[in-house]
Amino acid sequence: MDEEKPKFRIREGSRNLLVLGLASILVALATTGVSLAIYHGSGDIYLDRSRPGFLPDEKEIEDDNNDEEEYDFSKTGDLTSESLGEYLEKIGAEVEEIDEYEKPFDTKVLSDEKFGISTDDTDGSDDSSDD
Amino acid sequence: MTRRNIFFYYSIFLSICLVLAGLTMVFPVEAANKKREDLIKERCETIKDDLKNVQREDAKVRVHLGSKYEIILNRFIMPLNVKLVEKNMSNADLVENQNNFVEAKTTFSNDYIVYQQQLEELVAMDCKAEPGQFYEKLIKVRQKRKTMEQDTMLLRNLISKHIRLVTRLKEKI
């Protein structure tokens, strides 16, 4: 009986190690699951451009690396016609960049004609001939 | 033929006409739906690829516009209104426009999440097995995209209004 005791202790130790390992894996899975749920539910996933297939193109990277000094309208100091003139000039530049996208979220992108599923005979025949 | 009989036959004739008219309206719609479902099945993979491209392009547009709206609000609209308050020149129209802009920007962000969730569900659908349901979902996604289009138009109009108000203010100073 005395000789069996150390054997039992080793077994118990290895079992505890196994339990610890499994518990760690379960905790890791649970926390990862919660993180992914928050990431998805908050909508951050749709703004994440680091996802495969959503990486920014070269032009965007160039624009990001542009070291031009950013304009910030000062909350203090005098309010003059000149300062407002500069303000309008700078805001105009930002607006121009917004207008680069002529029709953002244009619904035509999801139209039947676009997908070639229009039941209009002329469209249908044209699209099917393309394939 | 009594008057009652005439009325009876006339009612039957009218009912038949109505049923025929109904059928002529229903059958072409059903035929069109069937044709569309066949086209969806046939072009399923191409449609999915197109939808994935739309997702990618939308992410690009959303990030670009979102950052620009943020810049316009935090570096232009808000500092100007703070300065006007400090100089006791607060302009009610500019403040109201700022509040509208903040609200519209929040709506834009929330609508985009809903729109993308629906688009994601659409991409995940099996258009070969369920073309009818796929098309119904596509219609819903289109409506959400229309909302997004309206949101961006509203924000653009609010920016234009802000510029008009500032131009007027500049002329007064």
Interface residues (C-beta under 8 A of the other chain):
Chain A: S42 G43 Y46 L47 R49 G53 F54 P56 E60 E70 Y71 D72 F73 S74 K75 T76 G77 L79 T80 S81 L84 G85 Y87 L88 K90 I91 G92 E94 V95 E97 I98 D99 E100 Y101 K103 P104 F105 D106 T107 V109 L110 S111 D112 K114 F115 G116 I117 S118 T119 G124 D127 S128 D131
Chain B: A32 N33 K35 R36 L39 I40 E42 R43 T46 I47 D50 K52 V54 R56 D58 A59 K60 V61 R62 V63 H64 L65 G66 K68 I71 I72 R75 F76 P79 L80 V82 K83 L84 E86 K87 M89 S109 Y112 I113 Q116 Q117 Y135 L138 V141 R142 R145 K146 M148 E149 D151 T152 R156 I159 H162 I163 V166 T167 L169 K170 I173
